[in-house]
Amino acid sequence: MTYDLLIVGGGINGCAIAREASLLGLKILLVERDDLAAHTSSASTKLIHGGLRYLEYYEFKLVAEALRERERLVKAAPHIIHPLRFVLPHENALRPWWMVRLGLYLYDFLGGRMTLARSRGLRRSDTAFTAPLKGADKGFVYSDAFVDDSRLTVLNAVDAAANGAEIAVGTALESARRAGDVWHATLSDGRAVTARALVNAAGPWVHQLLGRLGVNAASGVRLVKGSHIVVPRLFEGDHAYILQQPDGRIVFAIPYQGAFTEIGTTDIPVDAPEDAQIDADEIAYLCEAVNRHFVRQISPADVTSTWSGVRPLYDDGANEAKAVTRDYVLELDTNGPTLLSIFGGKITTARHLAEEALGKLAAPMGFTAHPVTRTRVFPGGAIPDFAQFLAQVRARWPFLGDARSERMAHAYGSRLTEMLDRIDSEAALGADLGGGLTEVEARWLHDREWARSTDDVLLRRTKLGLHLTEVERAQVERWWTATFPAAGGNDRAP
């Protein structure tokens, strides 16, 4: 079978490109050897943000672009993305007051007309913001947004599939070669396919894939590990903190899944994508970062879970990992059938990256590219007022209960009405497999969102794994194995 695009990599960039391309009418095959968002795209700080600290490195274009995308994304996916207020305690020894204030004014200015609240100084009345902090009476408050990164990646794929793209999880690219005007590729599911162009969206494996294709890239990549820890909730409220550190870095403390606080991230150069494992020094660093600022002190013993991802940053020659650009580079190779390789990128700018990628592919492939996703809502995102939508969900399915209805409304948005269309009682949901995960939801995740293992369900499609005991996890595993005995990969249909 011949495709217009063969996309290798089911992270945020690959899925965003599949979405953009399918809406332009191209025939798309995306292959991912593991799960969608299995690696870097599920290991972010879970933020849609302009990157306040990037202003220190004069990344004005990147920040402005990211802030425009932040505004689009908040409107396009209100179920999985929501505004978040950040408190920035000020320490003059690290950055002068005027510098931080000027940076925030610039951040607001670059954001243009936006729905999020603009920055301001801390006030005496901001006791909810200052109470958790040690002696903090000066500082600032500004806005960005929180995102369920795994679900954003999956929803890009869902929208792509709804417009004709084929998404193949558990399917690796075994080999590919140029012959005439097409790529000839062999996949791990036994298929031989051809494609007019190949998109290398392999993330941290971008250079490895180029090596297998026999292509030398002009661009380089810096692999930088970012790790996060999760601890029991450190403070009340729905706001977050951005904490300046003596080494010039910043660390976020963000409310997470109701009962927890997420703390991150680190910036550690690594040699290989497989080095995405947190180490004891990183845990200690993040604990110390929090303890410098918060009344409540933590230790490594308080850490309930962690995650680490290797970010494939475009190599701009910076000396330190924290200074490496978060912008992206798209490298086009037209020596034969087209090859497009993605270097760098971030969750916030993936949609813009995809739009630019199709613009680069248009001329050599002979199609016309135009913006198709700038105002397009994501699947489930057609919710003018989330609070009103949640009230409707609770009125229609009262047996879900408050906690489960809120979780599912956020996860699936308006698609929840499709999942539960014929459900009229708690019994009709099937067995509760643990933490409020029912058979109906689990089947939906398998049938409609490419989940092929309990990790896909509990760690990425939902975050219920954070709340389950080992006994409950084992119960989910037994049900899953019995229900989907062949669910191990090579699955193409959503």
Secondary structure, DSSP 8 states (H G I E B T S, - for coil): -EEEEEEE--SHHHHHHHHHHHHTT--EEEEESS-TT-SGGGSS--EE---GGGGGGT-HHHHHHHHHHHHHHHHH-TTTEEEEEEEEE--TTTS-HHHHHHHHHHHHHHH-S-SS---EE--TT-HHHHTTBSS---EEEEEEEEE-HHHHHHHHHHHHHHTT-EEEET--EEEEEEETTEEEEEETTS-EEEEEEEEE--GGGHHHHHHHHT---SS-EEEEEEEEEEEE--SSSS-EEEEE-TTS-EEEEEEETTTEEEEE---EE-SSGGG----HHHHHHHHHHHHTTBSS---GGG--EEEEEEEEEE----SSGGGS---EEEEEE-SSSEEEEEEE--GGGHHHHHHHHHHHHHHHHT------STT---TT---S-HHHHHHHHHHH-GGG-HHHHHHHHHHHGGGHHHHTTT--SSGGG--EEETTEEHHHHHHHHHHH---SHHIIIIII--GGGT--HHHHHHHHHHHHHH-TTTTS-B---
